[in-house]
Amino acid sequence: MGLTLTLIILFGAAAVVALSRYMTNRPYEPGKARHIPWNLIMITAAAVGILMLVHVFSLIGIDVGGGRRMP
């Protein structure tokens, strides 16, 4: 996966996190059920964003392996 696609996914995940944060913090309306688990969506998008950030670092040449090398 190239740098362009990785950055698109990274910024998309950031947008989903921001939207989920907004939707989670809306005031509760009595009588209306929340059908979409925004907290779970936010956690999943944040995890994808972290993975894409690590992938960007590895694409630009920053060692993210923590000193461990595969034999």
C-alpha positions in Angstrom: 0.0 0.0 0.0 1.4 3.3 -1.0 1.8 6.5 0.9 -1.1 8.3 -0.8 -3.6 5.5 0.0 -2.3 5.3 3.6 -2.7 9.0 4.1 -6.3 8.9 2.7 -7.2 6.1 5.1 -5.5 7.9 8.0 -7.4 11.2 7.4 -10.6 9.2 6.8 -10.2 7.5 10.2 -9.6 10.8 11.8 -12.8 12.2 10.3 -14.8 9.1 11.5 -13.3 9.6 15.0 -14.4 13.3 15.0 -17.9 12.4 13.8 -18.2 9.6 16.4 -17.1 12.0 19.1 -19.7 14.5 18.1 -22.5 11.9 17.9 -21.6 10.4 21.2 -21.6 13.8 23.0 -25.0 14.9 21.7 -27.5 15.4 24.5 -29.9 12.6 25.2 -33.4 12.9 23.8 -36.0 11.1 26.0 -38.0 8.6 24.0 -35.4 8.2 21.2 -33.1 5.1 21.3 -29.6 5.3 20.0 -29.3 2.5 17.4 -25.6 3.0 16.4 -22.8 2.2 18.8 -20.8 5.4 18.2 -18.2 4.6 21.0 -17.4 1.3 19.3 -17.1 2.9 15.9 -14.8 5.6 17.5 -12.5 3.0 19.1 -12.3 1.0 15.8 -11.5 4.1 13.7 -8.9 5.2 16.3 -7.2 1.8 16.1 -7.2 1.9 12.3 -5.7 5.5 12.5 -2.9 4.3 14.8 -2.1 1.4 12.4 -2.0 3.8 9.4 0.2 6.3 11.3 2.7 3.5 12.1 2.5 2.5 8.4 3.2 6.1 7.3 6.3 6.2 9.6 7.6 2.9 8.2 7.0 4.2 4.6 9.0 7.3 5.2 11.9 5.4 6.7 11.4 5.7 10.5 12.1 2.4 12.3 9.0 1.4 14.3 10.1 -2.1 15.2 11.3 -1.3 18.6 14.7 -2.9 18.0 13.3 -6.4 17.4 14.3 -8.1 14.2 13.0 -11.2 12.6 15.7 -13.8 11.9 
